[in-house]
Amino acid sequence: MSTTLDGAQAAGTVIGVDLGGTRLKAGRVEASGQIAERTVVSVGERRTEDAIVALIAETAQALDPEGLAPIGIAVAGVIEAATATVRESPNFPAWKDFRLADRILSATGRHVHLENDANAAIFGEAQAGAGRGAPSCIGLTLGTGVGGALVLGGELWRGERGMAGELGHMTVVPEGRPCGCGNRGCLERYAGALGIAETMRAAADPGADWREAAEDRDGAVAWLAGEAARGRPEAVDVFEGVGRALGQAIAGLVHALDVRRVVLTGGVSRAFPHFAPAMEAEVSARMFRSMREGVVITPGTLGDDAALVGASVLARRRAGG
Amino acid sequence: MSTTLDGAQAAGTVIGVDLGGTRLKAGRVEASGQIAERTVVSVGERRTEDAIVALIAETAQALDPEGLAPIGIAVAGVIEAATATVRESPNFPAWKDFRLADRILSATGRHVHLENDANAAIFGEAQAGAGRGAPSCIGLTLGTGVGGALVLGGELWRGERGMAGELGHMTVVPEGRPCGCGNRGCLERYAGALGIAETMRAAADPGADWREAAEDRDGAVAWLAGEAARGRPEAVDVFEGVGRALGQAIAGLVHALDVRRVVLTGGVSRAFPHFAPAMEAEVSARMFRSMREGVVITPGTLGDDAALVGASVLARRRAGG
């Protein structure tokens, strides 16, 4: 036993951190992917590079007081995983080429793996959630917009510049709705929460409750799912459109990649039962039967823990555990 | 020096074979990717498994009489590269789970790498042609239909079942032309030679010469390129449509994969100057500017030798050269 091979490390314990714009979630994660202990702290005014290094160091120390367990950190933004640098982050606009891992290693002696949050969440699902056991995984994050990530042969495919996985900006309607990316008819304009609310507003008026719900940016999809569950035809129609858009995009991705496991995460994925039938039918209608066979499309199972767990698995791998 | 480390192998010489339905093309390929000597033989009636093994053995012996240079073989069909088995081939319908590499190793002592022909052609372009020097490459084969292959981080991505790269069956027109794969609006129905001839037949009638050319399955696209070169507006319009379909599909693939080199091969790619402007404009209109930057879309440079060269590079790699 050496001082660095303490109990925590020998057991493969690592710290997973999901650093959001308002709060930091962290957990001590076992080799099984189970979170043994967790903590959530408010980021508040602690937004400078120095303050974040201190916050992560304190949090790791609290979760693993005796050891030097490595830390996996998920952050939104343009991340260069190889050098563990935050090139830019929408939540921390003052950061610029922040070498977060080097700084934490210097401050704590702990090794760090840094990953984009969407990549980390899908990797978590692929390794310890809905994709467990599958060699590869296509992940779509259905949130306000739509993001994604690709796990190919057990590894994240990050692309040449770390920008791979912009699956929400594949075109599904060539002359469709304008998108902030410059394109028209992007998947996210039909299957993200903002796009679904727009579909609701474009529907032939089904009443005042509908109009009001369509203006509720954060609650529209959950409300709509409730209406669909009660069989309201206009709500059922909206989710059919969501399913068709997703099915078309997924069919194209599976034709390109021959990956059989597709995992859907994010808030909109909670409406899975409502859009799944149209999605499955669209995938079947748009694919070679031989390639469609065996394709499983499933909601994620890790919920809000996915990015934390994924970052921890990446940190464990980097540590050779 | 051992008997297996003869001059040819020490110099990294390998044999590349492109086995088509009517003829077998083969070449002795140097480590640079240059073809030092080539041969073409008619397959004719020699279509049984035994006859093909004998034909390949003779051809390799003629190109490399003294040595045991490994052989890379490209064949159309469902190929299991890991076990070098032809599961099925459209050109040789009597074959079934033909373990071609094992048979040739037994007959000749030469090691064999077997690859699907579209994969081999794009890999050849990626390693020794238009993609040389690029870490990754998206390849589209614009022939009668449209196929493709993906080279990610220097390796062919074959998918979970060896079926990846069906890029011609990504949807570009959601309610578009029916396709043999079961889908509607597949890329190949707009950018493959058969699809282009259909676009010609659907055009408001521009004359008897046009109508006749549109019925010439093998010559329609070359004829149309000649007309576009002379500035005939209807021909220019058809190629604009080809370019837009390709651009939409390429934008989606680059958003998904963040790969910056795209290589177009096959007969239709000879009309590159006619469809490239619309294709480039479509890619720019449909992508995040930061991801679009640095994306180079280029015709292949190896022509009909691409599959032969690609198979040879795969064989050299497998031999550790």
Interface residues (C-beta under 8 A of the other chain):
Chain A: P135 S136 G148 L150 L152 W157 R158 G159 E160 R161 G162 M163 A164 G165 E166 L167 H169 M170 T171 V172 V173 P174 C181 G182 N183 R184 Q248 A251 G252 L253 H255 A256 L257 D258 V259 R260 A285 R286 M287 F288 R289 S290 M291
Chain B: P135 S136 G148 L150 L152 W157 R158 G159 E160 R161 G162 M163 A164 G165 E166 L167 H169 M170 T171 V172 V173 P174 C181 G182 N183 R184 Q248 A251 G252 L253 H255 A256 L257 D258 V259 R260 A285 R286 M287 F288 R289 S290 M291
